[in-house]
Amino acid sequence: MKRVYLDYNATAPLRPEAREAMIAAMDICGNPSSVHAEGRAAKALIERSRAVVAEAVGCKPQEVIFTSGATEAARVLANRPKGCDVFVQDTAHDALWSHLDLSNASDRPHGPGHTLAMGLANSETGVVTLPPEKVENQWPYGARRADWLLLDITQAVGRLPFSFAWSEADMAIMSAHKIGGPKGVGALILRQGVDIEPLAPGGGQEMGRRSGTENVIGIAGFAAAIQAASRELSDGTWERVEKLRNILEERLVESAKETIFVGKKERRLPNTSCFITPGWKGETQVMAMDLAGFAISAGSACSSGKVRASRVLTAMGFDEVEAASAIRVSLGPQTSEEEIMRFADTWLKQRERHRARTA
């Protein structure tokens, strides 16, 4: 039987539009930094793509800096001014969490500026957290106030309405492969007027913010993917996906009364269901479902291979056993109701086998 892919939050299948754009870009041989006709053609493609990405996320083209992905874009935190403290949302992705200044004791005098880094939508649970307003005197996650706000919009782009211009963020990071673009390309959105050290010093590409010859082919695929994702956002595609997600949860809760659906009462991404069956390890579930023909996840793909309870779930108040017993099912526009029901039936059978073995 055909395998069912339910791990869109890890990566989305490459869109036909992105594939076509990348194939076309392969015929452009020039280096975008070259001044001859071939180089100008490559540069023009990058600038058209920059404008497309800017329109999709609600920013100015000159605020888009192409990178190898969101993780590289997050290095803007490492390049912060000396003495500038970084405060990170407790459920943020490791790409942000790794830049947390663990020396930020509450009684320590703070440096000249603060950066608050947070995710707009969590990759593991789908829970949406709106950024605080800068006029507030008390910021979350330990910051008394912040001069800069960085948003990880990787999971939100193309699935939730978002405008960088309206968000009050100073920086945002994203990856193309989450929206059906190629892997290895993404962007840092940097509000005009905010000055940073280069992510990579060198030849001065990307307006001096990220040196190195641009990934022309990947950037072309990125632009095509985000354009297609924007159309889906406006044509009701994700409302249909959300209905399928709800059908799945309703089917499971009928028989698995002990299963906890994380963030069910909160605003979530329309495609994401994270659920905990206490005592049944998430990794065991992932392997069993993989053998049965279903691709799912036990957490963030960037933490794969690490046998540990989810830091995100423990931060949300779940104990170690519960946090280690979670799986994530993330749907996409191509997911069908038949696939959802087949997954539910198979998972429930696997659950009964687990219960029988541990009885």
Legacy VTK file of the C-alpha trace (Angstrom):
# vtk DataFile Version 3.0
C-alpha trace
ASCII
DATASET POLYDATA
POINTS 359 float
0.000 0.000 0.000
1.248 3.499 -0.825
3.084 5.228 2.016
1.430 8.204 3.704
3.527 11.277 4.461
2.393 13.102 7.606
5.537 15.019 8.562
5.052 18.369 6.817
6.470 20.307 9.777
9.805 18.551 9.251
9.787 19.267 5.534
7.141 19.612 2.856
7.391 17.747 -0.463
8.932 19.829 -3.229
6.221 21.727 -5.080
5.945 21.314 -8.873
6.196 25.099 -9.219
9.469 25.111 -7.290
10.857 22.226 -9.304
10.048 23.984 -12.587
11.572 27.262 -11.408
14.753 25.499 -10.321
15.113 23.653 -13.612
14.732 26.918 -15.501
17.312 28.584 -13.234
19.841 25.858 -14.041
20.144 27.311 -17.531
21.435 30.616 -16.134
25.183 30.097 -15.937
26.362 33.505 -14.776
27.602 34.463 -11.326
25.195 37.093 -9.960
28.163 39.267 -8.973
29.492 39.369 -12.540
28.770 42.446 -14.651
28.373 40.699 -18.011
25.000 39.700 -19.480
25.031 36.220 -17.957
25.812 37.602 -14.524
23.130 40.263 -14.842
20.579 37.574 -15.749
21.404 35.645 -12.560
21.249 38.835 -10.496
17.901 39.777 -12.017
16.469 36.386 -11.082
17.604 36.868 -7.485
16.055 40.324 -7.296
12.752 39.123 -8.773
12.745 36.330 -6.208
13.540 38.792 -3.430
10.505 40.871 -4.405
8.278 37.774 -4.402
9.432 36.715 -0.932
9.016 40.268 0.368
5.448 40.485 -0.898
4.583 37.124 0.686
5.817 38.078 4.161
4.841 41.739 4.079
8.209 43.458 4.052
10.354 45.542 1.698
12.555 43.726 -0.845
15.681 45.316 0.605
14.793 43.741 3.957
15.153 40.182 2.565
18.577 38.576 3.003
18.897 35.125 1.461
20.627 32.489 3.604
21.037 28.719 3.669
18.015 28.453 5.963
16.516 29.612 9.248
19.345 28.174 11.350
21.939 30.285 9.565
19.630 33.296 9.714
19.406 32.830 13.498
23.145 33.498 13.696
22.169 37.134 13.732
21.777 36.523 17.481
25.388 35.413 17.757
26.478 38.611 16.040
24.659 40.862 18.492
26.456 43.887 19.904
28.792 43.174 22.828
26.859 43.268 26.085
23.486 42.835 24.405
21.500 40.159 26.224
19.379 37.586 24.396
16.185 36.290 25.968
14.602 33.259 24.326
11.089 31.871 24.532
11.156 28.658 26.575
9.442 26.704 23.795
11.492 28.172 20.939
13.301 26.034 18.384
16.875 24.998 19.152
18.074 27.343 16.387
17.114 30.182 18.733
17.621 28.432 22.067
21.284 27.747 21.301
21.955 31.498 21.403
20.499 31.998 24.890
22.893 33.761 27.229
22.716 31.396 30.187
24.578 33.928 32.324
21.520 36.188 32.400
20.873 35.959 36.118
18.059 38.157 37.366
20.450 40.084 39.628
23.048 40.642 36.899
23.324 44.149 35.433
22.096 44.029 31.853
23.986 45.276 28.829
23.071 48.178 26.563
20.306 46.350 24.739
18.078 43.302 24.801
16.891 40.952 22.073
13.809 38.815 22.559
13.797 35.754 20.272
10.651 33.653 19.902
8.710 31.428 17.567
5.416 32.515 16.092
4.241 28.907 15.761
5.836 25.933 17.480
7.052 23.162 15.200
6.341 20.355 17.686
2.939 21.355 19.048
1.647 23.827 16.483
0.760 26.259 19.288
0.750 29.878 18.114
2.228 32.583 20.346
1.613 36.159 19.331
4.534 38.511 19.994
4.163 41.018 22.835
3.810 44.677 22.052
6.922 46.743 22.546
5.034 49.292 24.623
4.753 46.774 27.453
7.053 47.390 30.404
7.393 43.690 31.212
8.425 41.282 28.459
8.140 37.514 28.884
10.934 34.954 29.292
12.904 37.082 31.757
13.342 40.263 29.737
12.366 43.480 31.505
12.202 45.191 28.147
13.672 44.563 24.718
15.168 46.734 22.049
14.909 44.108 19.321
12.412 41.363 18.576
13.312 38.340 16.447
10.505 36.090 15.227
10.931 32.567 13.926
8.207 32.426 11.280
9.394 29.167 9.716
6.255 27.160 10.510
3.817 30.054 10.152
4.646 31.236 6.632
2.073 30.042 4.147
-0.165 28.596 6.868
-1.114 31.662 8.889
-1.655 35.273 7.845
1.499 37.222 8.636
2.928 40.618 7.815
6.411 41.550 8.954
5.534 45.235 8.634
2.673 44.845 11.111
4.421 42.455 13.498
6.683 45.037 15.194
9.505 42.523 14.744
12.958 43.762 13.868
14.095 40.425 12.470
12.470 37.225 11.247
13.886 33.900 10.075
12.480 31.248 7.746
13.326 28.216 5.586
12.072 27.376 2.101
11.663 23.626 2.564
8.844 24.024 5.100
6.608 25.452 2.352
7.534 23.068 -0.443
10.680 24.813 -1.586
14.161 23.289 -1.793
16.252 22.436 1.241
19.298 24.581 1.959
17.826 28.025 1.342
15.957 30.487 3.531
15.970 34.100 4.598
16.655 36.593 7.320
14.165 39.456 7.228
15.882 42.511 8.679
13.943 45.685 9.304
15.393 48.605 7.387
17.612 50.668 9.651
18.598 47.805 11.975
22.346 47.348 11.751
23.992 43.929 12.186
27.382 42.368 11.773
27.553 40.227 8.591
26.315 36.671 8.991
29.286 35.685 6.830
32.076 38.138 5.978
33.657 38.073 2.556
32.706 39.472 -0.823
29.788 41.538 0.412
26.895 39.755 -1.312
23.333 40.202 -0.015
23.850 43.898 0.694
26.915 43.097 2.767
24.911 41.037 5.278
25.732 37.523 4.027
28.738 36.992 1.785
29.188 34.101 -0.602
27.839 33.428 -4.079
24.068 33.183 -3.845
22.259 29.889 -4.345
20.499 31.064 -7.508
18.735 27.764 -8.172
17.539 27.420 -4.588
16.403 31.041 -4.405
14.333 30.583 -7.575
12.649 27.528 -6.047
12.086 29.405 -2.784
10.265 32.228 -4.556
8.082 29.857 -6.572
7.184 27.889 -3.441
6.262 30.898 -1.325
4.148 32.306 -4.143
2.218 29.033 -4.372
1.909 28.870 -0.585
0.460 32.376 -0.518
-2.216 31.338 -3.020
-3.145 28.373 -0.820
-3.446 30.622 2.192
-6.024 32.779 0.418
-7.995 30.021 -1.317
-9.085 28.108 1.800
-6.685 25.185 1.485
-5.649 25.294 5.124
-9.231 25.431 6.372
-9.716 22.054 4.668
-6.504 20.755 6.252
-7.658 21.916 9.674
-10.920 19.994 9.270
-8.926 16.852 8.494
-6.761 17.409 11.573
-9.886 17.708 13.710
-11.375 14.570 12.165
-8.209 12.697 13.087
-8.280 13.846 16.697
-11.966 13.065 17.062
-11.396 9.557 15.729
-8.508 8.886 18.100
-10.130 10.277 21.223
-13.097 7.917 20.800
-10.930 4.918 21.684
-7.795 6.371 23.289
-9.291 8.141 26.278
-5.929 8.475 28.019
-4.325 10.311 25.096
-3.607 14.013 25.638
-3.827 16.394 22.686
-1.327 19.179 23.307
-2.608 22.712 22.857
-6.080 21.570 21.827
-7.671 24.566 23.541
-5.073 26.987 22.203
-4.686 28.535 18.792
-2.660 26.096 16.701
-1.320 25.679 13.219
-4.160 24.196 11.148
-2.171 21.105 10.202
-0.537 20.038 13.452
-1.564 17.471 16.049
0.802 16.612 18.881
-0.523 13.953 21.212
0.758 12.098 24.235
-0.067 8.530 25.240
1.663 8.270 28.636
4.058 5.332 28.908
4.193 4.577 25.180
7.445 6.103 23.983
7.152 8.442 21.039
10.121 6.897 19.264
8.525 3.446 19.541
5.358 4.818 17.988
7.279 6.476 15.164
9.089 3.220 14.318
5.902 1.150 14.457
4.032 3.558 12.208
6.973 3.790 9.829
6.920 0.020 9.368
3.185 0.293 8.762
3.735 2.863 6.001
3.284 6.221 7.744
5.864 8.993 8.146
5.377 10.912 11.397
7.670 12.463 13.993
8.467 12.443 17.690
9.512 16.097 17.737
11.583 18.617 15.854
13.399 17.112 12.873
16.486 19.135 13.801
16.715 17.098 17.017
16.374 13.708 15.344
18.579 10.948 16.696
18.588 12.456 20.186
16.889 10.129 22.646
15.399 12.553 25.121
12.124 13.975 26.295
10.893 17.016 24.416
12.243 20.228 25.939
9.223 22.037 24.520
6.757 19.771 26.300
8.577 19.875 29.619
8.578 23.673 29.342
4.801 23.459 28.906
4.491 21.563 32.200
4.408 17.925 31.106
6.494 15.480 33.129
9.389 13.470 31.679
7.304 10.370 30.958
4.614 12.375 29.191
7.129 14.446 27.241
8.847 11.262 26.026
5.516 9.757 24.963
4.533 12.356 22.374
4.271 12.110 18.626
3.528 14.780 16.054
1.340 14.331 13.010
1.544 17.229 10.565
-0.673 17.321 7.504
-0.346 19.107 4.188
-2.469 20.244 1.256
-2.099 16.836 -0.415
-3.339 14.885 2.629
-6.656 13.116 2.073
-9.375 12.035 4.495
-8.814 8.414 3.438
-5.170 8.684 4.502
-6.147 10.236 7.817
-8.628 7.481 8.619
-6.154 4.805 7.581
-3.569 6.357 9.895
-6.051 6.505 12.773
-7.060 2.846 12.361
-3.443 1.716 12.156
-2.357 3.763 15.154
-5.209 2.430 17.269
-4.231 -1.143 16.357
-0.633 -0.432 17.343
-1.873 1.045 20.600
-3.797 -2.123 21.403
-0.684 -4.210 20.726
1.308 -1.989 23.054
-1.328 -2.301 25.766
-1.364 -6.071 25.399
2.435 -6.308 25.685
2.583 -4.098 28.762
-0.483 -5.499 30.539
LINES 1 360
359 0 1 2 3 4 5 6 7 8 9 10 11 12 13 14 15 16 17 18 19 20 21 22 23 24 25 26 27 28 29 30 31 32 33 34 35 36 37 38 39 40 41 42 43 44 45 46 47 48 49 50 51 52 53 54 55 56 57 58 59 60 61 62 63 64 65 66 67 68 69 70 71 72 73 74 75 76 77 78 79 80 81 82 83 84 85 86 87 88 89 90 91 92 93 94 95 96 97 98 99 100 101 102 103 104 105 106 107 108 109 110 111 112 113 114 115 116 117 118 119 120 121 122 123 124 125 126 127 128 129 130 131 132 133 134 135 136 137 138 139 140 141 142 143 144 145 146 147 148 149 150 151 152 153 154 155 156 157 158 159 160 161 162 163 164 165 166 167 168 169 170 171 172 173 174 175 176 177 178 179 180 181 182 183 184 185 186 187 188 189 190 191 192 193 194 195 196 197 198 199 200 201 202 203 204 205 206 207 208 209 210 211 212 213 214 215 216 217 218 219 220 221 222 223 224 225 226 227 228 229 230 231 232 233 234 235 236 237 238 239 240 241 242 243 244 245 246 247 248 249 250 251 252 253 254 255 256 257 258 259 260 261 262 263 264 265 266 267 268 269 270 271 272 273 274 275 276 277 278 279 280 281 282 283 284 285 286 287 288 289 290 291 292 293 294 295 296 297 298 299 300 301 302 303 304 305 306 307 308 309 310 311 312 313 314 315 316 317 318 319 320 321 322 323 324 325 326 327 328 329 330 331 332 333 334 335 336 337 338 339 340 341 342 343 344 345 346 347 348 349 350 351 352 353 354 355 356 357 358
